[in-house]
Amino acid sequence: MPRSVNAVASRKRRKKILKDAKGYFGRRKNVYTVAKNAVEKGLQYAYRDRRNKKRSFRALWIQRINAGVRAYGMSYSEFMGKINKKGIKLNRKVLADLAMNHPKAFEAIVNEVK
């Protein structure tokens, strides 16, 4: 009796990998074994960088807040200490946006904590 290998499922699995490899260069886009490695590596990078993105944005917000408060003669750590002591519940993302796009509002917050 011949061996059953379920070609339908195998083809579907391979087509899924090649679909994910669309846009890759050279053999990475059309040779299954090469594409499989490239797609798996890409998924590893995507997983890692979803976490790194959070770090990067937090660092960016801190730099923007620091640059904003330096104009008023304070450091970032000094400003954050005072803002927490005052009980102003604004996160770094909002503070960075105010420092960049709404300097008058940011100045009001700085004057409030001084």
Buried (B, 14 or more C-beta within 10 A) or exposed (E): EEEEEEEEEEEEEBEEBBEBBEEBEEEBBEBBEBBBBBBEEBEEEEEEEEEEEEEEEBEEBBEBBBEBBEEEEBEBEEBBEBBEEEEEEEEBBEBBBBBBEEEEEBBEBBEEBE
